Amino acid sequence: MAKTAKSPEAKRKSKKGEPAATGKVRIQYYRSFIAAPKTHKQMVRSLGLTKLNQIVERPDNNSMRGAVAKIPHLLRIVE
């Protein structure tokens, strides 16, 4: 049996049938983490944020949105 080539759309789908993220999400660091727990500070740094009001672009996927959802008092998603 010959293998058929998958369409580009089929290649982007994940195992659970959800389409893979093709866009970007803009994350803004808008509040200081000085009095925040150590884990919150690590989350902000791991996203590549170093200065207040800094905006970074990251892939729009569930893991990035989850990271922002863990610390909504420090980060926001800018549309």
Residue frames as a rotation matrix with the C-alpha (Angstrom) as fourth column:
MET 1
0.576 0.817 0.000 0.00
0.817 -0.576 0.000 0.00
0.000 0.000 -1.000 0.00
ALA 2
-0.269 -0.676 0.686 1.40
0.652 -0.652 -0.387 3.39
0.709 0.343 0.616 -0.97
LYS 3
-0.335 0.095 -0.937 1.69
0.819 -0.463 -0.340 6.12
-0.466 -0.881 0.077 1.62
THR 4
0.401 0.514 0.758 -0.31
0.771 -0.637 0.024 9.24
0.495 0.575 -0.652 0.97
ALA 5
-0.713 -0.656 0.247 1.12
0.462 -0.705 -0.538 12.66
0.527 -0.269 0.806 1.63
LYS 6
-0.027 0.683 -0.730 -0.55
0.959 -0.188 -0.212 14.49
-0.282 -0.706 -0.649 4.47
SER 7
0.446 0.250 0.859 -1.88
0.540 -0.841 -0.036 17.94
0.713 0.481 -0.510 3.84
PRO 8
-0.578 -0.704 0.412 -0.18
0.116 -0.571 -0.813 20.84
0.808 -0.422 0.411 5.65
GLU 9
0.025 0.674 0.738 -3.28
-0.812 -0.417 0.409 21.22
0.583 -0.610 0.537 7.81
ALA 10
0.858 0.304 -0.413 -3.14
-0.083 0.877 0.473 17.58
0.506 -0.371 0.778 8.87
LYS 11
0.026 -0.943 -0.332 0.55
0.581 0.285 -0.763 17.90
0.814 -0.173 0.555 9.77
ARG 12
-0.558 -0.247 0.792 -0.15
-0.307 -0.826 -0.474 20.82
0.771 -0.507 0.385 12.12
LYS 13
0.509 0.838 0.197 -2.70
-0.524 0.120 0.843 18.92
0.683 -0.532 0.500 14.19
SER 14
-0.443 -0.629 0.639 -1.63
-0.891 0.232 -0.390 17.56
0.097 -0.742 -0.663 17.55
LYS 15
-0.965 -0.019 -0.260 -2.33
-0.009 0.999 -0.039 14.07
0.261 -0.035 -0.965 18.83
LYS 16
-0.631 0.761 -0.152 -5.62
0.387 0.138 -0.912 15.11
-0.673 -0.634 -0.381 20.41
GLY 17
-0.091 0.614 0.784 -6.96
0.996 0.054 0.073 16.53
0.002 0.788 -0.616 17.17
GLU 18
0.670 0.278 -0.689 -6.49
0.369 -0.929 -0.016 20.17
-0.644 -0.244 -0.725 18.14
PRO 19
0.763 -0.435 0.478 -4.81
0.397 -0.268 -0.878 22.38
0.510 0.859 -0.032 15.57
ALA 20
-0.029 -0.864 -0.502 -1.31
0.995 -0.070 0.064 23.40
-0.090 -0.498 0.862 16.46
ALA 21
0.587 0.230 -0.776 -0.78
0.345 -0.938 -0.017 27.06
-0.732 -0.258 -0.630 17.26
THR 22
0.161 -0.520 0.839 0.35
0.970 -0.074 -0.232 29.02
0.183 0.851 0.493 14.27
GLY 23
0.617 0.167 0.769 -0.05
0.190 -0.980 0.060 32.49
0.764 0.109 -0.636 15.74
LYS 24
-0.594 -0.795 -0.126 1.74
0.438 -0.188 -0.879 34.50
0.675 -0.577 0.460 18.35
VAL 25
0.641 0.699 -0.317 0.55
0.663 -0.296 0.688 35.81
0.387 -0.651 -0.653 21.67
ARG 26
-0.188 -0.658 0.729 1.88
0.035 -0.746 -0.665 39.08
0.982 -0.099 0.164 23.11
ILE 27
0.452 0.237 -0.860 2.52
0.809 0.295 0.508 38.93
0.375 -0.925 -0.059 26.86
GLN 28
0.140 -0.350 0.926 3.05
-0.159 -0.931 -0.327 42.07
0.977 -0.101 -0.186 28.93
TYR 29
-0.210 -0.309 -0.928 4.79
0.905 0.297 -0.304 42.19
0.369 -0.904 0.217 32.31
TYR 30
0.015 0.362 0.932 2.87
0.179 -0.918 0.354 45.00
0.984 0.162 -0.079 34.01
ARG 31
0.797 0.275 0.538 3.27
-0.448 -0.328 0.832 44.54
0.405 -0.904 -0.138 37.76
SER 32
-0.147 -0.975 0.167 6.37
-0.836 0.032 -0.548 44.01
0.529 -0.220 -0.819 39.88
PHE 33
0.539 0.292 -0.790 7.05
0.034 0.930 0.366 40.62
0.841 -0.224 0.492 41.43
ILE 34
-0.358 -0.774 0.523 9.05
-0.507 -0.309 -0.805 42.00
0.784 -0.553 -0.281 44.37
ALA 35
-0.431 0.246 0.868 6.66
-0.869 0.146 -0.473 40.65
-0.243 -0.958 0.151 47.03
ALA 36
0.556 0.652 -0.515 5.62
-0.784 0.617 -0.064 37.59
0.277 0.439 0.855 44.99
PRO 37
0.707 -0.282 0.649 6.64
-0.188 0.809 0.557 34.01
-0.682 -0.516 0.519 45.80
LYS 38
-0.286 -0.955 -0.084 9.83
-0.445 0.054 0.894 32.64
-0.849 0.293 -0.440 44.29
THR 39
-0.390 0.183 0.902 7.93
0.632 0.766 0.118 30.41
-0.670 0.616 -0.415 41.87
HIS 40
0.741 0.672 -0.004 6.12
0.491 -0.546 -0.678 33.42
-0.458 0.500 -0.735 40.40
LYS 41
0.429 -0.680 -0.595 9.44
-0.567 -0.715 0.408 35.16
-0.703 0.163 -0.692 39.86
GLN 42
-0.557 -0.649 0.519 10.79
-0.060 0.655 0.754 32.08
-0.829 0.388 -0.403 38.09
MET 43
0.117 0.699 0.706 7.72
0.804 0.351 -0.481 31.95
-0.583 0.623 -0.521 35.82
VAL 44
0.869 0.196 -0.454 8.15
-0.022 -0.902 -0.431 35.59
-0.494 0.384 -0.780 34.77
ARG 45
0.027 -0.956 -0.291 11.86
-0.691 -0.228 0.686 35.13
-0.723 0.183 -0.667 34.05
SER 46
-0.457 -0.206 0.865 11.26
0.266 0.897 0.353 31.87
-0.849 0.391 -0.355 32.15
LEU 47
0.557 0.711 0.428 8.98
0.684 -0.101 -0.723 33.74
-0.471 0.696 -0.543 29.74
GLY 48
-0.194 -0.762 0.618 11.87
0.955 -0.291 -0.059 36.09
0.225 0.579 0.784 28.95
LEU 49
0.644 0.478 0.597 10.50
0.311 -0.877 0.366 39.11
0.699 -0.050 -0.714 30.76
THR 50
-0.228 -0.835 -0.501 13.03
0.907 0.005 -0.421 41.30
0.354 -0.550 0.756 32.55
LYS 51
-0.990 -0.142 -0.001 11.56
0.136 -0.948 -0.288 44.81
0.040 -0.286 0.958 32.77
LEU 52
-0.312 0.921 -0.234 8.21
0.385 -0.103 -0.917 46.27
-0.869 -0.376 -0.323 33.77
ASN 53
0.432 0.674 -0.600 5.84
-0.352 -0.486 -0.800 47.02
-0.830 0.557 0.027 30.88
GLN 54
-0.666 -0.671 -0.326 7.95
-0.616 0.250 0.747 44.85
-0.420 0.698 -0.580 28.60
ILE 55
0.558 0.829 0.015 6.05
-0.627 0.434 -0.648 42.96
-0.544 0.352 0.762 25.90
VAL 56
-0.675 -0.731 0.097 7.29
-0.507 0.556 0.659 39.70
-0.535 0.396 -0.746 24.38
GLU 57
0.290 0.714 -0.637 5.84
-0.950 0.298 -0.098 37.54
0.120 0.633 0.765 21.62
ARG 58
-0.665 -0.395 0.634 5.57
-0.503 0.864 0.011 33.84
-0.552 -0.311 -0.773 22.27
PRO 59
-0.869 0.380 -0.316 3.84
-0.058 0.556 0.829 31.00
0.491 0.739 -0.462 20.39
ASP 60
-0.262 0.868 0.422 0.11
-0.961 -0.277 -0.027 30.94
0.094 -0.412 0.906 21.03
ASN 61
-0.311 0.170 -0.935 -0.31
-0.076 0.976 0.203 27.52
0.947 0.134 -0.290 22.58
ASN 62
0.666 0.706 -0.240 -1.82
0.136 0.202 0.970 26.03
0.734 -0.678 0.039 25.70
SER 63
0.188 -0.655 -0.732 1.44
0.962 0.274 0.002 26.03
0.199 -0.704 0.681 27.65
MET 64
-0.790 -0.472 0.392 2.02
0.423 -0.881 -0.210 29.77
0.445 0.000 0.896 27.16
ARG 65
-0.096 0.837 0.539 -1.56
-0.321 -0.538 0.779 30.64
0.942 -0.098 0.321 28.01
GLY 66
0.643 0.288 -0.710 -1.32
0.468 0.585 0.662 28.40
0.606 -0.758 0.242 31.08
ALA 67
-0.340 -0.855 -0.393 1.82
0.905 -0.184 -0.383 30.15
0.255 -0.486 0.836 32.26
VAL 68
-0.764 0.135 0.631 0.07
-0.091 -0.991 0.102 33.52
0.639 0.020 0.769 32.02
ALA 69
0.283 0.959 -0.021 -3.02
-0.187 0.076 0.979 32.11
0.941 -0.274 0.201 33.75
LYS 70
0.196 -0.287 -0.938 -0.88
0.839 0.543 0.009 31.02
0.507 -0.789 0.347 36.72
ILE 71
-0.451 -0.445 -0.774 0.19
0.779 -0.620 -0.097 34.61
-0.436 -0.646 0.626 37.44
PRO 72
0.107 0.564 0.819 -2.56
0.879 -0.438 0.187 36.92
0.464 0.700 -0.543 36.09
HIS 73
0.856 0.188 -0.481 -1.74
0.444 -0.745 0.498 39.49
-0.265 -0.640 -0.721 38.77
LEU 74
0.035 -0.927 -0.373 1.69
0.127 -0.366 0.922 40.03
-0.991 -0.079 0.105 37.14
LEU 75
-0.908 -0.392 0.146 1.12
0.136 0.052 0.989 39.37
-0.395 0.918 0.007 33.43
ARG 76
0.194 0.968 -0.160 -1.51
-0.197 -0.122 -0.973 40.14
-0.961 0.220 0.167 30.85
ILE 77
-0.332 -0.183 0.925 -2.12
0.810 0.447 0.379 39.10
-0.483 0.876 0.000 27.29
VAL 78
-0.287 0.147 -0.947 -2.10
-0.297 -0.953 -0.058 42.08
-0.911 0.264 0.317 24.93
GLU 79
0.206 0.444 0.872 -4.19
0.714 0.541 -0.444 41.69
-0.669 0.714 -0.206 21.79
